[in-house]
Amino acid sequence: MSQSTPQAITIATRESRLALWQAEHVKALLEARGHRVTLLGMTTLGDQILDRTLSKVGGKGLFVKELELALEDGRADIAVHSLKDVPMELPPGFALACVMEREDPRDAWVSPHCAGLADLPPGAVVGTSSLRRVVLLRDALRALGRGDVRIEPLRGNLDTRLRKLDEGQYHAIVLAAAGLKRLGLGARIRAIFEPEQSLPAAGQGALGIEVRADRHDLIEALRPLAHQATWLRVAAERTVSRALGGSCSMPLAAHADWLGERLRLRGAWGEPEGQAPLLRAEAVAEVADLSAAEALGARVAEALRAGGAHAPAQEA
């Protein structure tokens, strides 16, 4: 089937405001190409469990499992995900059909009163949902001599997290810049962390579209939405995480950017409870296809492993 042949496509999506924005974005792009698109809104287990950190209840795969079931039983044709929420290994029978052009991949500092870490009052509380951000924030606070600052878990969708900040439960929170910008909330960003300050998560800011692997018609229909330069970046990043047993219980960062024709990949890993300094690794290579991107990711993963990085004990 040619990519120009119109199809009826149902998108499985979480019902958070950000997830619906992402699904509507894909819907508009597909409709512009003549397809008839509807949304199937779903509440996932990850949306329902808000009293425990993701690393303790099964990881970010909780956000995609119900969507995959809808693909499997035919209620939906495609699922739109934030790639940082997608497990590194998809279940058998599923495929990542498309990676779209990336939004800002960086972390954002959101605070009504504090311009940055150095401005936090004594005993301040900073909120984050990510073990990666915990180890990166702890490293930055240690450099500032701010052992008094507490880093506390922050769950819920984007609006819930902002409400908790506004209620005074936290002095500041750290979020993905992409989600804030996509929802028109860029004005809430007090500062942006450059990758040198807070290395992003693998796939952060990028959208991926999942299908059943046997739906070659959909893979062809989605081809025009793919952004190869982004796909190569996130393939390298996700390889680092996959090689180290990555999940949201892994305090791991991996971020790639283009230096002309060459791809630079940086990784960082920290002990969740330990006091050891962050491990960092970097490699640069000419990357023209997915296999080269994955080879670059494997190099960085091996360098981190050689420095002592490892999967969490329950996953090792």
Summary of the structure (lengths in Angstrom):
residues: 316
radius of gyration: 19.3
end to end distance: 43.4
largest distance: 62.7
contacts: 1081
relative contact order: 0.15
helix: 36%
strand: 24%
